[in-house]
């Protein structure tokens, strides 16, 4: 399968898909070979809500290769309890606040390779019911 097709059919690239430990029922994201709670290696996949709050953030003025403009990097604490790193979108840096409610959205992350393959993934935006 060509690279662009792979990213379009794989669920974890289009939603937050974590792991549910079969022993202790702990949820974790991103996937890990062992459970951070009990050490088990047996998991089921689980979809995460995609809702959370901004725990911390910073404006990145010199983006890494493949990113075309400055962006806001944040730590987002999900409703399920885990904190993940992600980009914020659809908001200006001066409007971002600690504790702000956000939701996951699928967006372009970067462009890579000689053919200019667009890489999509998750970012977070302000929840519309909180604006």
QUIZI-V239120 format. One record per residue. N is the residue number from 1. RES is the residue in one letter. PHI is phi in degrees with one decimal (none if undefined). Layout:
n=N res=RES phi=PHI
n=N res=RES phi=PHI
//
This chain:
n=1 res=X phi=none
n=2 res=X phi=-70.4
n=3 res=X phi=-52.6
n=4 res=X phi=-58.9
n=5 res=X phi=-65.0
n=6 res=X phi=-58.2
n=7 res=X phi=-68.8
n=8 res=X phi=-83.4
n=9 res=X phi=-105.8
n=10 res=X phi=-83.5
n=11 res=X phi=-54.2
n=12 res=X phi=-60.1
n=13 res=X phi=-82.9
n=14 res=X phi=-111.1
n=15 res=X phi=-154.8
n=16 res=X phi=-84.5
n=17 res=X phi=-115.8
n=18 res=X phi=-107.6
n=19 res=X phi=-119.1
n=20 res=X phi=-115.9
n=21 res=X phi=-66.4
n=22 res=X phi=-73.2
n=23 res=X phi=-91.8
n=24 res=X phi=-111.9
n=25 res=X phi=64.0
n=26 res=X phi=-73.6
n=27 res=X phi=-98.5
n=28 res=X phi=-144.1
n=29 res=X phi=-153.3
n=30 res=X phi=-73.2
n=31 res=X phi=-55.5
n=32 res=X phi=-140.0
n=33 res=X phi=-65.0
n=34 res=X phi=-129.7
n=35 res=X phi=-69.7
n=36 res=X phi=-70.4
n=37 res=X phi=-87.4
n=38 res=X phi=-124.2
n=39 res=X phi=87.0
n=40 res=X phi=-63.0
n=41 res=X phi=-114.1
n=42 res=X phi=-104.2
n=43 res=X phi=-135.7
n=44 res=X phi=-112.6
n=45 res=X phi=-82.9
n=46 res=X phi=-144.9
n=47 res=X phi=-82.5
n=48 res=X phi=-95.8
n=49 res=X phi=-63.5
n=50 res=X phi=82.9
n=51 res=X phi=-99.2
n=52 res=X phi=-167.3
n=53 res=X phi=-131.5
n=54 res=X phi=-75.3
n=55 res=X phi=-93.5
n=56 res=X phi=-165.0
n=57 res=X phi=-158.8
n=58 res=X phi=-155.3
n=59 res=X phi=-85.2
n=60 res=X phi=-96.5
n=61 res=X phi=-84.7
n=62 res=X phi=-118.9
n=63 res=X phi=-69.1
n=64 res=X phi=-67.9
n=65 res=X phi=-53.8
n=66 res=X phi=95.2
n=67 res=X phi=-101.5
n=68 res=X phi=-91.2
n=69 res=X phi=-157.2
n=70 res=X phi=-60.0
n=71 res=X phi=-146.2
n=72 res=X phi=-104.1
n=73 res=X phi=-97.1
n=74 res=X phi=-142.2
n=75 res=X phi=-101.1
n=76 res=X phi=-114.9
n=77 res=X phi=-90.8
n=78 res=X phi=-74.3
n=79 res=X phi=-57.9
n=80 res=X phi=-78.4
n=81 res=X phi=108.9
n=82 res=X phi=-85.4
n=83 res=X phi=-109.4
n=84 res=X phi=-127.1
n=85 res=X phi=-91.0
n=86 res=X phi=-160.3
n=87 res=X phi=-88.3
n=88 res=X phi=-98.6
n=89 res=X phi=-140.1
n=90 res=X phi=62.8
n=91 res=X phi=-155.8
n=92 res=X phi=-83.4
n=93 res=X phi=-53.7
n=94 res=X phi=-70.2
n=95 res=X phi=-99.1
n=96 res=X phi=-74.9
n=97 res=X phi=-133.5
n=98 res=X phi=-61.8
n=99 res=X phi=89.0
n=100 res=X phi=-65.0
n=101 res=X phi=-78.5
n=102 res=X phi=-133.7
n=103 res=X phi=-135.5
n=104 res=X phi=-73.7
n=105 res=X phi=-141.0
n=106 res=X phi=-92.2
n=107 res=X phi=-144.8
n=108 res=X phi=-68.5
n=109 res=X phi=-97.4
n=110 res=X phi=-162.5
n=111 res=X phi=-123.4
n=112 res=X phi=-143.7
n=113 res=X phi=78.3
n=114 res=X phi=-66.9
n=115 res=X phi=-90.5
n=116 res=X phi=71.3
n=117 res=X phi=-63.1
n=118 res=X phi=-83.3
n=119 res=X phi=-103.0
n=120 res=X phi=-107.3
n=121 res=X phi=-169.4
n=122 res=X phi=-92.4
n=123 res=X phi=-135.7
n=124 res=X phi=-122.0
n=125 res=X phi=-128.7
n=126 res=X phi=-59.5
n=127 res=X phi=-69.6
n=128 res=X phi=-64.1
n=129 res=X phi=-78.1
n=130 res=X phi=-115.8
n=131 res=X phi=-79.5
//
